[in-house]
Amino acid sequence: MTNKTVWLVLSCLIALMLVAASCGPAVVEEEEIEEEEKVVEEVVEEEEAAEEEEGPLEEGIIEIRVTDPPPADVTSAVVYLTEIEVHRVSGSDNGGEWISIIEAPPSFDLLDVIGVTEVLGSASVAAGSFTQIRMFVDRVEVVTADGDNIIAEVPSEKLKIVGSFNVEAGVKTVLILDFDGEKSLILPGKDVATGKERARFNPVLKLLVEKEEIEVEAEEEEIEIEEEEQPIEEEEEAPPEEIEMEITSASFQDGETIPTRYSCDGQDISPALSWSGVPEGTQSLGLKVVDPDAPGGPFTHWVIFNIPADTTELGEAIPTSAQLPSGARQGSNDFGTIGYGGPCPPAGTPHHYHFILYALDQTLDISAGASKAQVLNALQGHILDQAEIVGTYQSQP
């Protein structure tokens, strides 16, 4: 019963009293009037309590879709997730909390969801402001056109997507993780030791936000009242501005040849690097350079870590000392030396050199001159985002 109905009841009672008075003398006991008023007050209190218990209906939906297919020589690429969480910053006592969106581990095939949306999970959450989505990747299973089954390399089990969005009462917030399948799945070639194809899952995606009104079933009495109300037009919320971390080099272009001066055939100095779009919450940066085409398997040419978070570039010819003046530290490479060691492949086809920058949520508690394995192990579980640039080099005859 609504306030409008309550006042209608009161009006009827007053009308009856007036009719009775006009027909002849009548006496209304004071106790009866007080009892009627008490009943009306109880009805109003019960209605208000019911409205408070129901509360606003709030729901968030996570959806996955792919804009571009993976490489043509892949017939299946199934991504297995253990959890998806969203980070809520408003309305929580401790300034922020992670809320789980899925309960059971889902999976999706990059080929099956091309051009469509596949719902991975949903949950009712309190209205408020959110800043991030976090996906935990268990593994990625790839099947090539040749029938090879490959477990793809995953740089980090924790995939974090930064982008603000709001959840409103009575509105479904649809979060679409728009994967670029071709860029997310890379086939760098066969492993020299095993002769099998290799795959690497390095997600490239955009966060899109859509809003939908939630349909609520109403009782007949409520429907009559709703028909008298004017519909409220909801303003569309613009999708959050996408910010991607990016690394570039003034020394060479992505996918192009690395000049000789940065190789063992030249001065063997490190190239100039710069970057942008470092995510909020970054405490330090790390960088590694690896050649996946080396005869004995991936060969690491450079490991540098604890680069201050506000740094935006590394100049040319970084000294090959374990401790740098900026506070950054360098580890040992696969040449057995500290710092940068340039491309030095055997004669033959060009090799690819991946310069991978990591944004980390802490500084690494390891000493300068640490081994490559110590540094790479310390990175795990602390990667907020990463960016990559690739150059090629072929030994001079």
Secondary structure, DSSP 8 states (H G I E B T S, - for coil): --HHHHHHHHHHHHHHHHHHHHHS-----HHHHHHHHHHHHHHHHHHHHHHHHH----EEEEEEEEEE---TTEEEEEEEEEEEEEEE-SS-TTS-EEEE--SS--EEETTTTBTS-EEEEEE---SEEEEEEEEEEEEEEEEETT--EEE-B-S-SEEEEEEEEEE-TTEEEEEEEEEEHHHHEEEEEE-TTT--EEEEE---EEEEEEEEE------HHHHHHHHHS----------------EEE-SSS-TTSB--GGGSTTTT-----EEEE---TT--EEEEEEEETTSTTS-EEEEEEEEEETT--EE-SS----SB-TTS-EE-B-TTSSBS-------SSS-EEEEEEEEEESS-----TT--HHHHHHHHTT-EEEEEEEEEEE----
